[in-house]
Amino acid sequence: MRPLPNSLYKCLFEPFRPLSTLSSKIVMAHALGIISSDTFKELEKIRKIRNAFAHSLVVLHFHSAEIAPISLPQPPPIASKKPVEVFFACVEVVHTSLWNT
């Protein structure tokens, strides 16, 4: 995206604007061909996990009923199989993929 004046940036990214949510940014990136379908799916999983933690009224963990069913792909081999470490390894894979695009 080209650099935008502050007023146009606000029109897109401030709360309740078209690109104010992570979800809308993921959809737009996919629609513009910036990310692949596979990356889109993985970002959606990460978004759902993030939202579950952020909006829960109770303390959650990676074994919670809201989180555990969201299957993340296995990242390159890591020493630990703790869900939180797998989550961060998957985020790193997506980050690297986006950085190299």
C-alpha positions as CSV (number, residue, x, y, z in Angstrom):
1,M,0.0,0.0,0.0
2,R,1.3,3.4,-0.8
3,P,1.9,5.9,2.1
4,L,-1.3,7.5,3.1
5,P,-2.0,10.9,4.6
6,N,-3.1,10.5,8.3
7,S,-6.7,11.4,7.4
8,L,-6.9,8.5,4.9
9,Y,-5.1,6.1,7.1
10,K,-7.7,6.8,9.9
11,C,-10.5,6.2,7.4
12,L,-9.2,2.7,6.9
13,F,-7.7,1.6,10.2
14,E,-9.4,3.4,13.1
15,P,-12.1,1.5,15.1
16,F,-15.2,0.6,13.2
17,R,-13.5,1.3,9.8
18,P,-13.0,-1.3,7.0
19,L,-9.6,-2.5,8.1
20,S,-9.8,-2.0,11.8
21,T,-9.9,-5.7,12.8
22,L,-7.4,-8.5,12.4
23,S,-10.1,-10.5,10.6
24,S,-10.7,-7.8,7.9
25,K,-6.9,-7.4,7.4
26,I,-6.5,-11.2,6.9
27,V,-9.4,-11.3,4.4
28,M,-8.1,-8.2,2.5
29,A,-4.6,-9.7,2.3
30,H,-6.0,-12.9,0.8
31,A,-8.4,-11.1,-1.5
32,L,-5.5,-9.0,-2.9
33,G,-3.3,-12.1,-3.4
34,I,-0.8,-11.0,-0.7
35,I,-1.2,-14.2,1.2
36,S,-1.9,-17.7,-0.1
37,S,-5.0,-19.8,0.8
38,D,-2.8,-21.9,3.2
39,T,-1.5,-18.8,5.0
40,F,-5.1,-17.4,5.1
41,K,-6.3,-20.6,6.9
42,E,-3.4,-20.6,9.4
43,L,-3.9,-16.9,10.2
44,E,-7.6,-17.5,10.8
45,K,-6.7,-20.2,13.3
46,I,-4.2,-17.9,15.0
47,R,-6.9,-15.2,15.1
48,K,-9.5,-17.5,16.6
49,I,-7.1,-18.6,19.3
50,R,-6.1,-15.0,20.0
51,N,-9.8,-14.0,20.2
52,A,-10.6,-16.9,22.6
53,F,-7.9,-15.7,25.0
54,A,-8.7,-12.0,24.6
55,H,-12.4,-12.2,25.1
56,S,-12.9,-15.0,27.6
57,L,-14.3,-14.2,31.0
58,V,-12.5,-17.2,32.5
59,V,-8.8,-18.1,32.5
60,L,-8.0,-20.2,29.4
61,H,-5.1,-22.4,28.5
62,F,-4.2,-24.3,25.4
63,H,-6.0,-27.4,26.6
64,S,-9.3,-25.5,27.2
65,A,-12.3,-26.6,25.3
66,E,-12.4,-23.4,23.3
67,I,-8.7,-23.7,22.2
68,A,-7.8,-27.4,22.0
69,P,-10.0,-28.2,18.9
70,I,-8.3,-25.6,16.8
71,S,-5.6,-27.7,15.0
72,L,-2.5,-25.9,14.1
73,P,-0.1,-27.5,11.6
74,Q,3.0,-29.0,13.0
75,P,5.9,-26.6,12.5
76,P,9.4,-27.7,11.8
77,P,10.5,-30.1,14.6
78,I,10.7,-28.4,17.9
79,A,12.0,-29.9,21.2
80,S,8.8,-29.4,23.1
81,K,5.3,-30.5,22.2
82,K,3.6,-28.2,24.7
83,P,0.7,-26.5,23.0
84,V,1.8,-23.0,23.8
85,E,5.3,-23.7,22.2
86,V,3.7,-25.3,19.2
87,F,1.4,-22.2,18.8
88,F,4.4,-19.8,18.9
89,A,6.4,-22.0,16.5
90,C,3.4,-21.9,14.1
91,V,3.2,-18.1,14.5
92,E,6.9,-17.9,13.6
93,V,6.4,-20.0,10.5
94,V,3.6,-17.7,9.3
95,H,5.7,-14.6,10.2
96,T,8.6,-16.0,8.2
97,S,6.3,-16.8,5.3
98,L,4.9,-13.2,5.3
99,W,8.3,-11.6,5.7
100,N,9.6,-13.5,2.6
101,T,6.7,-12.6,0.4
